[in-house]
């Protein structure tokens, strides 16, 4: 066996070890309070801040910000889970060879890739600072 083949074997072993760690992280993440289903379930109602049908501007403002942050946390949780799974699928594909990846794994990989790309294109309402750095056609630019 040539010296290069041994390096390749060690590389695949390292990828498999890395994939197992990523898979373990994904299982831990989804089982934790930060998992996408659990974050979505943790919600308060507007009425819990000042009673139902009570005019209280501060409670309205607090709930608006709470709802915005909660929605962002749900999106972040989903994105993090997707990125971990995406990385795991990519490591698997690199280990077995891209031509040897099953169709359902390819499909899942592309579903996640599309969702991550679309989420990156639609950042939601602009509530950040005025001087933001954004990617534009041909590179990066500050607004």
C-alpha positions in Angstrom: 0.0 0.0 0.0 1.4 3.4 -0.9 2.0 6.1 1.7 -0.8 8.3 0.3 -3.4 5.6 0.7 -2.6 5.4 4.4 -3.1 9.1 4.7 -6.4 8.8 2.9 -7.5 6.0 5.3 -6.6 8.1 8.3 -8.4 11.1 6.7 -11.6 9.0 6.3 -11.3 7.8 9.9 -10.9 11.3 11.1 -14.0 12.4 9.1 -16.0 9.5 10.5 -14.9 10.5 14.1 -15.8 14.1 13.3 -19.2 13.0 11.9 -20.0 11.0 15.0 -19.2 14.1 17.1 -21.4 16.2 14.9 -24.2 13.6 15.1 -23.9 13.5 18.9 -24.1 17.3 19.0 -27.3 17.3 16.8 -28.9 14.7 19.1 -28.0 16.7 22.2 -29.1 20.0 20.6 -32.5 18.6 19.5 -33.1 17.1 23.0 -32.2 20.3 24.8 -34.4 23.3 25.7 -32.9 25.0 22.6 -34.2 22.3 20.2 -36.4 23.8 17.5 -39.7 22.2 18.8 -39.1 23.2 22.4 -38.2 26.8 21.6 -41.3 27.2 19.5 -43.5 25.8 22.3 -42.1 28.3 24.9 -44.4 31.3 24.2 -46.3 33.8 26.4 -49.5 35.6 25.4 -50.0 39.4 25.3 -52.7 39.0 28.0 -50.2 37.6 30.5 -48.5 41.0 30.7 -51.4 43.2 31.7 -54.6 41.3 31.3 -56.9 40.9 28.4 -58.2 44.0 26.5 -56.3 46.3 28.9 -54.7 49.4 27.2 -51.2 49.5 28.6 -48.6 50.9 26.1 -45.6 49.6 27.9 -47.0 46.0 28.0 -47.7 46.3 24.2 -44.2 47.4 23.5 -42.7 44.7 25.7 -44.8 42.0 24.0 -43.9 43.3 20.6 -40.2 43.0 21.4 -40.7 39.6 23.1 -42.5 38.3 20.0 -39.7 39.6 17.8 -37.0 38.0 19.9 -38.9 34.8 20.2 -39.4 34.6 16.5 -35.6 35.2 16.0 -34.8 32.5 18.5 -37.0 30.0 16.7 -35.3 30.9 13.4 -31.8 30.7 15.0 -32.6 27.3 16.6 -33.8 25.9 13.3 -30.8 27.3 11.5 -28.3 25.9 14.0 -29.9 22.5 13.8 -29.9 22.6 10.0 -26.3 23.7 9.9 -25.2 20.9 12.2 -27.2 18.3 10.1 -25.8 19.9 6.9 -22.3 19.5 8.1 -22.9 15.9 9.1 -24.3 15.1 5.7 -21.3 16.8 4.0 -18.8 14.8 6.1 -20.6 11.6 5.3 -20.5 12.4 1.6 -16.8 13.2 1.8 -16.1 10.0 3.6 -18.0 7.7 1.1 -17.4 9.7 -2.0 -19.9 12.1 -3.5 -20.8 9.7 -6.3 -21.7 7.0 -3.7 -24.2 9.1 -1.6 -27.8 7.8 -1.5 -30.5 9.9 -3.3 -32.4 10.5 -0.1 -29.3 11.9 1.6 -28.6 14.1 -1.5 -32.2 15.4 -1.4 -32.0 16.2 2.3 -28.6 17.9 1.8 -30.1 20.1 -1.0 -33.3 20.8 1.1 -31.2 22.1 3.9 -28.9 24.0 1.6 -31.9 25.7 -0.1 -33.5 26.6 3.3 -30.2 28.1 4.7 -29.7 30.1 1.5 -33.3 31.4 1.5 -33.1 32.3 5.2 -29.8 34.2 4.4 -31.6 36.2 1.7 -34.6 37.1 3.8 -33.2 38.6 7.1 -36.7 40.0 8.0 -37.4 43.6 9.0 -34.3 45.8 9.2 -34.0 46.7 12.9 -30.2 46.9 13.1 -27.8 49.8 13.0 -27.8 52.1 10.0 -24.2 51.3 8.9 -24.5 47.6 8.2 -22.2 45.5 6.1 -24.0 43.4 3.5 -23.0 41.2 0.7 -23.7 42.7 -2.7 -23.2 41.5 -6.2 -19.4 41.4 -6.7 -18.4 41.5 -3.1 -19.1 43.2 0.3 -20.2 46.8 0.9 -21.3 49.0 3.8 -24.6 50.8 3.6 
